[in-house]
């Protein structure tokens, strides 16, 4: 999709919407960057906005009112998922591109609505999948690309966090709140899209979550690849990193990554070399911000552009549909139903 670009005449001027924990993390990331600056902070709780905002930055409770008085170029939406739809629609109606936190929207039909709204507005809407921006993941992708045709990607995620709050009460806590990172990162490494999935969710007897906190899913990806995901949020002891354990099995060898250190590879065909990839944009939120700013300056489609990110979110909802129906579910059918 084409979108409006913004001339490079200094740092991108941003309105940050949402002054919670993640909003404050974004404010710190923007302050550390030479690519952008915070012009205003918006939150339903104005006291929270004032407490989070850097000195001299305008605050308020209405994006429309505050943005019009601050001459901003774009919006960073760091609100709760339930607010992603109204905040993003409001920004697009103001003619402002949006960099949003994951998930794209609280539901798949809302996500489809936002993608269509971005098309109609001709503005960039990008979703920050910050776990794509890890140097080890980029090196794993480069190694995997040198191993020929990939057959299987396995992904193991085992943690035991006691969050308290909504995560321990929600349905599908692991798949809805965490697996979007894992599924999206798998698409990135494989350069592949999901076709269908069979998924089972369950809750171990000792789990402190109300909803199913453990999941195994087998995705058929384009190119005949199988992506096998196994994860749990109630598995104490010998935990994986937050980036999981990875194994890429391909025709000329195997690459592995523990989610934190250096990836390893064993190449079985003499002469097989890692393939080149795009320049690494930076770590975590800094990488997302750099990708967003570069897209607005150049017109290049960024990682996380809403049309692409919709497929990562569709993997989540297709996995849930499969677990509930205990059948293999095609991702395109889930997207079609959401669009209807």
Buried (B, 14 or more C-beta within 10 A) or exposed (E): BEBEBBEEEEBBBBBBBBBBEBBBBBBEBBEEBEBBBBBBBBBEEBEBBBEBBEEEBBBBEEBEEBBEEBEBBBBBBBBEBEBBBEBBBBBBEBEBBBBBBBBBBBBBBBBBBBBEBBBEBEBBBBBBBBBBBBEBBBBBBBBBBBBBEBBBBBBBBBBBBEEEEEBBEEEBBBBBBBBBBBBBBBBBBBBBBBBBBBBBBEBEEEBBBEBBBBBBBBBBBEEEBBBBBBBBBBBEEEEBBBBBBBBBBBEBBBBBBBBEEEBEBEBEEEEBEBEEEEEBBBBBBBBBBBBBBBBBBEEEBBBBBBEBBBBBBBBBBBBBBBBEEEEEBBBBEBBEEBBE
